Amino acid sequence: MLDPAIAQAGAGAGSANPDKAVAPPSDAYRKKAGEAAEAFEALFIREMLSQMRKVTREIAGDDSVFASTIHGDMMDFADKAVAEQVARSRVFGIANAILAQLLPAEPAPPAAFKENAPPVASLSQGEGLSAFAAPLPLNRNPSRP
């Protein structure tokens, strides 16, 4: 059975007032979203390092130091530590991309219109906007060949 609170929230989605402003997320939500985004980035980086190490072992020669799996547990631990540190610095940008989707930027206040301001576009050059009119003739200097 669907939770009534969820059903109520979903029922109003189609009939929501588009002019009504959405409340900005709370600081607690921003913190949790940031931690979750960093955790996902760390997971992604750790998996990438793990796959790189796996391929390195597969292509390494029999006498290579990378062919041995003796220190595999310690390397997994090191990969996890490196992944967490890199994710905290957000170098890959995965966490930032996730947060850009989850926490949209605060809307900018609407710009005030100037009264009696000059027009931006002009209809004086024939039909349509002047930007789409015929190009102006080139100013060629007859003294230059």
C-alpha positions in Angstrom: 0.0 0.0 0.0 1.3 3.4 -0.9 2.1 5.8 2.0 -0.7 8.5 2.1 1.9 11.3 2.3 3.6 10.0 -0.9 0.3 9.6 -2.7 -0.7 13.1 -1.7 2.6 14.5 -3.0 2.3 12.6 -6.2 -1.3 13.5 -6.8 -0.5 17.2 -7.0 2.4 16.9 -9.4 0.3 17.2 -12.5 -1.8 20.1 -11.2 0.9 22.1 -9.5 0.9 25.8 -10.0 3.9 26.6 -12.2 4.0 30.2 -11.0 4.4 29.1 -7.4 8.0 29.3 -6.2 9.7 26.2 -4.9 11.1 26.6 -1.4 14.9 26.3 -1.3 16.4 23.2 0.2 17.3 23.3 3.9 20.9 23.2 5.0 20.5 19.7 6.4 19.3 18.5 3.0 22.2 20.3 1.2 24.6 18.6 3.6 23.1 15.1 3.1 23.0 15.6 -0.7 26.7 16.7 -0.7 27.7 13.7 1.4 25.8 11.3 -0.9 27.2 12.9 -4.0 30.8 12.5 -2.7 30.1 8.9 -1.6 28.9 8.1 -5.2 32.0 9.8 -6.7 34.2 7.8 -4.3 32.4 4.6 -5.3 32.9 5.4 -9.0 36.6 6.2 -8.5 37.2 3.1 -6.4 35.6 0.9 -9.1 37.6 2.6 -11.8 40.9 2.0 -9.8 39.8 -1.6 -9.2 39.2 -2.2 -12.9 42.5 -0.6 -13.8 44.4 -2.8 -11.3 42.5 -5.9 -12.7 43.5 -5.1 -16.3 47.1 -4.4 -15.2 47.3 -7.9 -13.6 45.8 -9.5 -16.7 48.3 -7.9 -19.2 51.3 -8.1 -16.9 54.0 -10.7 -17.7 54.5 -13.7 -15.4 57.6 -12.2 -13.8 56.0 -8.7 -13.3 55.4 -7.3 -9.9 51.8 -6.5 -11.0 51.0 -10.1 -11.8 51.0 -11.1 -8.1 47.8 -10.8 -6.0 49.6 -11.3 -2.7 48.9 -7.7 -1.5 45.4 -7.5 -3.0 43.7 -6.7 0.3 46.0 -3.9 1.1 45.7 -2.5 -2.5 41.9 -2.6 -2.2 42.2 -0.7 1.1 44.6 1.8 -0.5 42.3 2.2 -3.5 39.4 3.0 -1.1 41.4 5.6 0.7 42.6 7.2 -2.5 39.1 7.2 -3.9 37.6 8.8 -0.8 40.3 11.5 -0.7 39.9 12.3 -4.4 36.1 12.4 -4.1 36.4 14.9 -1.2 38.3 17.2 -3.4 35.7 16.7 -6.1 38.4 16.6 -8.8 36.4 14.4 -11.2 33.3 16.7 -11.0 30.8 13.8 -10.6 29.6 15.1 -7.2 29.3 18.6 -8.6 27.2 17.3 -11.5 24.9 15.4 -9.2 24.5 18.4 -6.9 23.7 20.6 -9.8 20.8 18.3 -10.6 19.6 17.9 -7.0 20.2 21.4 -5.8 19.4 23.9 -8.6 20.9 27.3 -8.2 18.9 30.0 -6.4 16.8 31.9 -9.0 18.1 35.4 -9.8 15.8 38.2 -9.0 14.1 39.5 -12.1 15.8 42.4 -13.7 14.1 45.7 -13.4 13.0 47.3 -16.7 14.1 50.8 -17.4 11.2 53.1 -18.3 11.6 54.9 -21.6 14.7 52.9 -22.5 15.7 52.9 -26.2 14.7 49.8 -28.2 17.2 47.0 -28.6 16.2 46.0 -32.1 15.0 48.2 -34.9 12.6 47.7 -37.8 14.1 50.5 -39.8 16.1 48.4 -42.3 13.3 46.9 -44.3 11.2 44.0 -43.1 12.1 42.1 -39.9 14.7 42.9 -37.4 17.8 44.7 -38.5 20.0 41.7 -37.4 18.3 39.7 -40.2 18.4 42.4 -42.9 20.9 42.5 -45.8 24.5 42.9 -44.6 26.1 46.3 -44.7 28.5 47.0 -47.6 32.2 46.5 -46.8 34.2 49.7 -46.2 37.0 49.2 -48.7 39.7 51.7 -49.0 40.3 52.5 -52.7 43.9 53.4 -52.1 44.7 49.8 -51.1 45.0 47.1 -53.8 
